[in-house]
Amino acid sequence: MKITFIFSILSKTQEITSTTFTMYIVSNLKCHVKSSPFVLNKKMQDIAKKCKNFYVIHAEQLSFVIFPSIGFINISGIKRFEDIKTLPQILFRQFQIIVQSDNIIIDNSTASGKLTRCQSHALFSLNFGEDWVVNLRPHIFPAAVIRPKHRKGSIILFANGKFIIVGSKSLDDIDYVYLELQQKLNHV
């Protein structure tokens, strides 16, 4: 029996009613933005955790690591690529900083999922070929780390069929890693 796997991106609030779906969920995006140096206002200084040369602030379900003297801000906790468009408004509302969405750079993403039972049994016979780097050291880490040589992103693949896709800077890169894994599994 051949199972057709349907590519699907679901939000965490949606439920899966069929066990034939394999999918991933983007759970975190980390970005940065560079602006001119600035001074945190008194209100922000009061709620921020002060470290040696930066501040950490949790606001609007996001985490900000702020280096005001050089105008550099790391932002994490973003759940969807579309939400990056809202960051200029959030940065202005929280810190009175004006940035264009073009100046927001995606550094990393995290997506995760679980292969179906049929697919996870095929994991041990996969051949990724020369375009992929596969690191498997079970005595150090209980998963295979697989990455394409010519794209951003790696997939961490556990024996139980769960996976995490990290290091991608775009939804296209996540899709590429995910769809290549699906294609390899469908040809086993």
Summary of the structure (lengths in Angstrom):
residues: 188
radius of gyration: 19.8
end to end distance: 13.3
largest distance: 65.1
contacts: 503
relative contact order: 0.17
helix: 26%
strand: 36%
